[in-house]
């Protein structure tokens, strides 16, 4: 059974490996440790049988949440883990009093865009050349 919870220090090596496997510009282990320590950040993981299958981060800014990343292990995709992570993140954000959520997503990432739209996110603009490796525009999405 998959469980969703906050990131703990002992999870950092596993989530760092997953980040490197998923993204061309991965976060460092130090960045994940900061997500645990800071009051205006939260990072959540999906765990099954002691294995970290995915994670997502949230920055809390003036009553709004900026979703920093959503990553799921390649071997665990198509199991609803990203949906579970976003559901958990939004529940926790709502509990913390957040009134809106935003994120950036590669314009070519149709699967992620469809997932975010399922949660009620809508495109509100483009950030040109936001991503590197490869260089690509980001779609700015909001859920209000």
SULJO-V372183 format. One record per pair of residues at least 6 apart in sequence whose C-alpha atoms are under 8 Angstrom apart, sorted by sequence separation. I is the first residue (numbers start at 1). GAP is how many residues later the second one is. D is the distance in whole Angstrom. If there is no record, write none. Layout:
# SULJO-V372183
((I:GAP:D) (I:GAP:D))
This chain:
# SULJO-V372183
((20:6:5) (35:6:5) (36:6:7) (46:6:6) (47:6:6) (59:6:6) (60:6:6) (116:6:8) (129:6:6) (130:6:6) (131:6:6) (19:7:5) (20:7:8) (35:7:6) (36:7:7) (45:7:7) (46:7:5) (47:7:7) (58:7:6) (59:7:5) (105:7:7) (129:7:5) (130:7:5) (131:7:7) (19:8:7) (35:8:6) (45:8:7) (46:8:5) (58:8:6) (59:8:6) (105:8:7) (128:8:7) (129:8:5) (130:8:6) (45:9:6) (46:9:6) (58:9:5) (59:9:7) (72:9:7) (128:9:4) (129:9:7) (16:10:8) (45:10:4) (57:10:6) (58:10:6) (72:10:7) (127:10:6) (128:10:6) (16:11:7) (32:11:8) (44:11:5) (45:11:7) (56:11:7) (57:11:5) (58:11:8) (71:11:7) (126:11:7) (127:11:5) (16:12:7) (43:12:7) (44:12:5) (56:12:7) (57:12:6) (70:12:7) (126:12:6) (127:12:6) (16:13:6) (43:13:6) (44:13:6) (56:13:5) (57:13:7) (126:13:5) (127:13:7) (43:14:4) (55:14:8) (56:14:4) (125:14:6) (126:14:6) (42:15:6) (43:15:6) (55:15:6) (56:15:6) (70:15:8) (124:15:8) (125:15:5) (13:16:7) (16:16:8) (41:16:7) (42:16:5) (54:16:7) (55:16:5) (123:16:6) (124:16:6) (125:16:7) (12:17:6) (41:17:6) (42:17:7) (54:17:5) (55:17:7) (123:17:6) (124:17:6) (41:18:5) (54:18:4) (123:18:4) (124:18:7) (40:19:6) (41:19:6) (53:19:6) (54:19:6) (102:19:8) (122:19:5) (123:19:7) (12:20:6) (40:20:5) (53:20:5) (121:20:6) (122:20:5) (12:21:7) (40:21:7) (121:21:5) (122:21:7) (35:22:8) (121:22:4) (53:23:6) (120:23:6) (121:23:8) (9:24:7) (119:24:8) (106:25:7) (9:27:7) (54:27:7) (8:28:7) (53:28:8) (54:28:7) (65:28:7) (7:29:7) (56:29:7) (107:29:7) (55:30:7) (56:30:8) (106:30:7) (107:30:6) (54:31:8) (58:31:8) (106:31:6) (107:31:5) (83:32:7) (106:32:5) (107:32:5) (56:33:8) (65:33:6) (105:33:5) (106:33:6) (63:34:7) (64:34:5) (65:34:8) (67:34:7) (104:34:6) (105:34:5) (7:35:8) (46:35:7) (63:35:5) (64:35:6) (65:35:6) (66:35:6) (67:35:6) (68:35:7) (104:35:5) (105:35:7) (6:36:7) (7:36:5) (18:36:7) (63:36:6) (64:36:5) (65:36:5) (66:36:5) (67:36:5) (68:36:8) (104:36:5) (105:36:8) (6:37:6) (7:37:5) (15:37:7) (63:37:7) (64:37:6) (65:37:6) (66:37:6) (103:37:6) (104:37:6) (6:38:4) (7:38:6) (14:38:6) (46:38:8) (60:38:8) (64:38:8) (102:38:7) (103:38:5) (5:39:5) (6:39:6) (15:39:7) (46:39:7) (102:39:6) (103:39:7) (4:40:7) (5:40:6) (15:40:7) (45:40:7) (102:40:4) (4:41:6) (5:41:7) (11:41:7) (44:41:7) (101:41:6) (102:41:6) (4:42:5) (100:42:7) (101:42:5) (3:43:6) (4:43:6) (100:43:6) (101:43:7) (2:44:6) (3:44:5) (100:44:4) (2:45:6) (3:45:6) (44:45:7) (99:45:7) (2:46:5) (1:47:6) (2:47:8) (1:48:8) (22:49:7) (22:50:8) (22:51:7) (19:52:7) (21:52:8) (22:52:8) (18:53:7) (18:54:7) (18:55:6) (4:80:8) (4:81:7) (4:84:7) (25:107:8) (24:108:8) (25:108:7) (24:109:6) (24:110:8))
